[in-house]
Amino acid sequence: FVKLITKLNPKLVGFSVPSPYAPIARRLTKLVKDNSSSLVIWGGVHPTILPADTLKNNEVDFVGRGEGEYTFLELIENPSKPENIQGLSYKKAGEIISNPARPLIQNLDELPFPAKHLILGVDKFPPIALSNIFTTRGCPYNCIFCASHELWTRKVRYRSARNIIEEIKSLQNTYNIKRFSFEDDSLTVSEKFIREICDLIIKEKLEIKWRCETRVDLVNDEMVRLMKAAGCEDVFLGIESGNEETLKKIKKGITKEQIE
């Protein structure tokens, strides 16, 4: 890591930071500052919820709150004018300043596919490491252990089924990926949406297998049969507990009967 940072000396280094990885991110941030002239920005759940606390670390220059695509792009283009960037928190003369929040991206199809070809050493990665796809943002549920809504809110926004299929085909053609992992909180939150995806996979004769995560109250027999026909191999269900009292305490919104 130190050799890489020293060699590249990038203008800006970004860390996506879930709370359990904050100590690691702090150590890596210090290595960046000790071995380069780079500015450092943290994004993700932890700094979104705790921007001021994050910026108390003298080596973190910026925090990108919420969706980071356009915030990060604008910072790269003009790092000397942070006051004009929505969704950004930063320090000025020792004071922590949080700019107004950035509006959510309404049309997720406008975002380019992740630039996986720019990953260092991507040719050495196994296909499974490049197979993750996000199709939605947001979750309407209230589970107390999850911070998804802090980033994406509880309003679900969808990419179009066609856009998702084109990403799958692009990854197939570029990296020969045959098994995909949908990383959405609950892929089947909309039955219409999952049917559109499955119908297109079948129509386009895509020879793929895939996995996803969802809730026990968001599947039914007919849907699961269609998903299997479209290549689904695994559905990971968020059960969390077999104890009714625990399910109520964590506001899971499901019952033991539904789980069974």
C-alpha positions as CSV (number, residue, x, y, z in Angstrom):
1,F,0.0,0.0,0.0
2,V,2.8,2.4,0.9
3,K,4.7,1.6,-2.3
4,L,1.6,2.2,-4.3
5,I,0.7,5.5,-2.7
6,T,4.3,6.8,-2.9
7,K,4.4,5.8,-6.6
8,L,1.1,7.3,-7.6
9,N,1.0,10.3,-5.2
10,P,-2.7,10.8,-6.2
11,K,-4.5,14.1,-5.9
12,L,-7.3,12.6,-3.9
13,V,-7.7,9.3,-2.0
14,G,-11.1,8.0,-1.1
15,F,-12.1,5.5,1.5
16,S,-15.6,3.9,1.7
17,V,-16.0,3.3,5.4
18,P,-18.5,1.1,7.2
19,S,-18.2,1.5,11.0
20,P,-16.4,-1.8,11.7
21,Y,-13.6,-0.7,9.3
22,A,-13.1,2.8,10.7
23,P,-10.0,1.9,12.7
24,I,-8.4,0.3,9.6
25,A,-9.4,3.3,7.5
26,R,-7.7,5.6,10.0
27,R,-4.5,3.6,9.8
28,L,-4.5,3.7,6.0
29,T,-5.3,7.4,6.0
30,K,-2.3,8.0,8.2
31,L,-0.1,6.0,5.7
32,V,-1.5,8.1,2.9
33,K,-0.6,11.4,4.7
34,D,2.8,10.1,5.7
35,N,3.8,9.1,2.2
36,S,2.1,11.5,-0.2
37,S,0.7,15.0,-0.6
38,S,-2.8,13.5,-1.3
39,L,-6.0,14.9,0.1
40,V,-8.3,12.3,1.7
41,I,-12.1,11.9,1.6
42,W,-14.1,9.4,3.5
43,G,-17.6,8.3,2.3
44,G,-20.0,5.6,3.1
45,V,-22.3,4.8,6.1
46,H,-20.0,5.7,9.0
47,P,-18.9,9.2,7.9
48,T,-22.4,10.0,6.5
49,I,-23.9,9.4,10.0
50,L,-20.9,10.9,11.9
51,P,-19.3,13.6,9.6
52,A,-18.1,15.9,12.4
53,D,-16.7,13.0,14.5
54,T,-14.9,11.7,11.4
55,L,-13.4,15.1,10.6
56,K,-12.0,15.4,14.1
57,N,-9.3,13.2,12.7
58,N,-6.8,15.8,11.4
59,E,-5.8,13.5,8.5
60,V,-9.3,13.3,7.0
61,D,-9.8,16.4,4.8
62,F,-13.4,15.8,3.5
63,V,-16.4,13.7,4.1
64,G,-18.9,12.8,1.3
65,R,-22.3,12.3,2.9
66,G,-24.9,10.0,1.3
67,E,-24.6,9.2,-2.4
68,G,-21.1,10.0,-3.4
69,E,-20.9,9.8,-7.2
70,Y,-21.5,13.5,-8.1
71,T,-20.0,14.8,-4.8
72,F,-16.7,12.9,-5.5
73,L,-16.7,14.0,-9.2
74,E,-17.1,17.7,-8.3
75,L,-14.4,17.5,-5.6
76,I,-12.0,15.9,-8.1
77,E,-12.7,18.7,-10.6
78,N,-12.4,21.5,-8.1
79,P,-10.9,20.6,-4.7
80,S,-10.0,24.2,-3.9
81,K,-13.8,25.2,-3.8
82,P,-15.4,22.7,-1.4
83,E,-18.0,25.3,-0.3
84,N,-19.8,24.9,-3.6
85,I,-20.2,21.1,-3.4
86,Q,-23.5,19.6,-2.1
87,G,-23.2,16.7,0.3
88,L,-19.7,17.6,1.4
89,S,-18.3,18.2,4.9
90,Y,-14.9,19.7,5.4
91,K,-12.7,21.9,7.7
92,K,-12.0,25.6,7.2
93,A,-9.9,27.5,9.7
94,G,-10.4,24.8,12.3
95,E,-14.2,24.8,11.9
96,I,-16.2,21.8,10.6
97,I,-18.6,22.9,7.9
98,S,-21.3,20.7,6.4
99,N,-22.7,21.9,3.1
100,P,-26.4,21.3,2.2
101,A,-27.3,17.7,1.4
102,R,-27.2,16.5,-2.2
103,P,-30.5,15.6,-3.7
104,L,-30.9,11.9,-4.5
105,I,-30.2,10.7,-8.0
106,Q,-33.7,10.1,-9.5
107,N,-32.6,8.3,-12.7
108,L,-30.1,5.7,-11.7
109,D,-29.6,4.7,-15.3
110,E,-27.7,7.9,-15.9
111,L,-24.8,6.5,-13.9
112,P,-22.1,4.6,-15.9
113,F,-21.4,1.0,-15.0
114,P,-18.7,0.6,-12.3
115,A,-15.3,1.0,-14.0
116,K,-14.0,-2.4,-13.0
117,H,-11.4,-2.2,-15.8
118,L,-9.6,0.4,-13.7
119,I,-9.1,-1.9,-10.7
120,L,-5.3,-2.4,-10.2
121,G,-4.4,-6.0,-11.2
122,V,-7.9,-6.7,-12.4
123,D,-6.6,-9.4,-14.7
124,K,-5.6,-11.4,-11.6
125,F,-9.1,-11.3,-10.0
126,P,-11.3,-14.4,-10.2
127,P,-14.6,-13.7,-12.0
128,I,-16.6,-14.0,-8.8
129,A,-14.8,-11.0,-7.4
130,L,-16.2,-8.8,-10.2
131,S,-19.7,-10.2,-10.2
132,N,-21.5,-7.9,-7.8
133,I,-24.4,-5.8,-9.1
134,F,-26.7,-3.3,-7.4
135,T,-30.1,-2.8,-9.1
136,T,-31.8,-0.6,-6.5
137,R,-31.1,2.0,-3.8
138,G,-33.2,2.4,-0.6
139,C,-35.2,0.1,1.7
140,P,-38.7,0.8,3.0
141,Y,-38.3,-1.3,6.2
142,N,-37.4,-0.3,9.8
143,C,-34.9,-3.0,11.0
144,I,-33.0,-1.3,13.8
145,F,-29.7,-3.1,13.0
146,C,-29.4,-1.7,9.5
147,A,-28.2,1.7,8.3
148,S,-29.1,1.4,4.7
149,H,-31.7,4.1,5.0
150,E,-29.1,6.6,6.3
151,L,-27.4,6.4,2.9
152,W,-30.3,5.8,0.5
153,T,-33.4,6.7,2.6
154,R,-36.5,4.5,2.7
155,K,-37.7,5.4,-0.7
156,V,-36.7,2.6,-3.2
157,R,-35.3,3.8,-6.5
158,Y,-34.8,1.3,-9.4
159,R,-32.5,1.0,-12.4
160,S,-34.4,-0.1,-15.5
161,A,-34.4,-3.8,-16.2
162,R,-32.8,-3.1,-19.6
163,N,-29.9,-1.2,-18.0
164,I,-29.3,-4.1,-15.6
165,I,-29.3,-6.7,-18.4
166,E,-26.8,-4.5,-20.3
167,E,-24.4,-4.5,-17.3
168,I,-24.7,-8.3,-17.0
169,K,-23.9,-8.7,-20.7
170,S,-21.0,-6.3,-20.5
171,L,-19.5,-8.2,-17.5
172,Q,-20.1,-11.5,-19.4
173,N,-18.3,-10.3,-22.5
174,T,-15.4,-8.6,-20.7
175,Y,-14.6,-11.0,-17.8
176,N,-16.4,-14.2,-18.8
177,I,-18.6,-14.0,-15.7
178,K,-21.2,-16.7,-15.5
179,R,-22.4,-16.3,-11.9
180,F,-23.6,-13.0,-10.5
181,S,-24.5,-11.7,-7.1
182,F,-27.2,-9.1,-6.7
183,E,-26.3,-7.1,-3.6
184,D,-29.5,-5.2,-3.0
185,D,-31.0,-5.2,0.5
186,S,-34.1,-6.9,-0.9
187,L,-34.0,-7.7,-4.6
188,T,-37.7,-8.7,-4.7
189,V,-39.1,-5.7,-2.9
190,S,-41.1,-5.1,-6.1
191,E,-42.6,-8.2,-7.8
192,K,-43.1,-6.2,-11.0
193,F,-39.4,-5.3,-11.0
194,I,-38.0,-8.8,-10.4
195,R,-40.4,-10.2,-13.1
196,E,-39.0,-7.7,-15.6
197,I,-35.5,-8.7,-14.9
198,C,-36.2,-12.4,-15.0
199,D,-38.3,-12.1,-18.2
200,L,-35.4,-10.3,-20.0
201,I,-32.8,-12.8,-18.8
202,I,-35.0,-15.6,-20.3
203,K,-35.8,-13.6,-23.5
204,E,-32.2,-12.8,-24.1
205,K,-31.1,-16.4,-23.4
206,L,-28.4,-15.3,-21.0
207,E,-26.7,-18.4,-19.7
208,I,-26.1,-17.2,-16.2
209,K,-26.5,-18.2,-12.6
210,W,-27.2,-15.7,-9.8
211,R,-27.9,-15.2,-6.1
212,C,-29.7,-12.5,-4.2
213,E,-30.9,-11.4,-0.8
214,T,-34.5,-10.6,0.3
215,R,-37.1,-10.9,3.1
216,V,-39.3,-13.9,3.9
217,D,-42.4,-11.8,3.2
218,L,-41.3,-10.7,-0.3
219,V,-41.3,-14.1,-2.0
220,N,-44.0,-16.5,-3.3
221,D,-44.0,-19.8,-5.1
222,E,-44.8,-18.3,-8.5
223,M,-42.0,-15.7,-8.2
224,V,-39.5,-18.2,-7.1
225,R,-40.2,-20.5,-10.0
226,L,-39.7,-17.6,-12.4
227,M,-36.4,-16.7,-10.7
228,K,-35.2,-20.3,-10.9
229,A,-36.1,-20.4,-14.6
230,A,-34.0,-17.2,-15.0
231,G,-30.9,-18.8,-13.4
232,C,-31.3,-18.0,-9.7
233,E,-29.4,-20.6,-7.6
234,D,-29.5,-19.0,-4.1
235,V,-31.9,-16.7,-2.2
236,F,-30.5,-15.6,1.2
237,L,-33.4,-14.7,3.5
238,G,-33.1,-12.2,6.3
239,I,-34.5,-14.2,9.2
240,E,-32.3,-12.8,12.0
241,S,-34.1,-14.7,14.8
242,G,-36.5,-17.5,15.6
243,N,-37.7,-15.7,18.7
244,E,-40.9,-13.6,18.4
245,E,-39.8,-11.1,21.1
246,T,-36.5,-10.5,19.4
247,L,-38.1,-10.1,16.0
248,K,-40.4,-7.4,17.6
249,K,-37.5,-5.6,19.3
250,I,-35.4,-5.4,16.1
251,K,-38.5,-4.2,14.2
252,K,-38.1,-6.8,11.6
253,G,-41.7,-6.8,10.7
254,I,-42.0,-10.6,10.2
255,T,-43.3,-13.5,12.2
256,K,-42.1,-17.0,12.9
257,E,-45.0,-18.3,10.8
258,Q,-43.9,-16.3,7.8
259,I,-40.3,-17.6,8.3
260,E,-41.5,-21.2,8.4
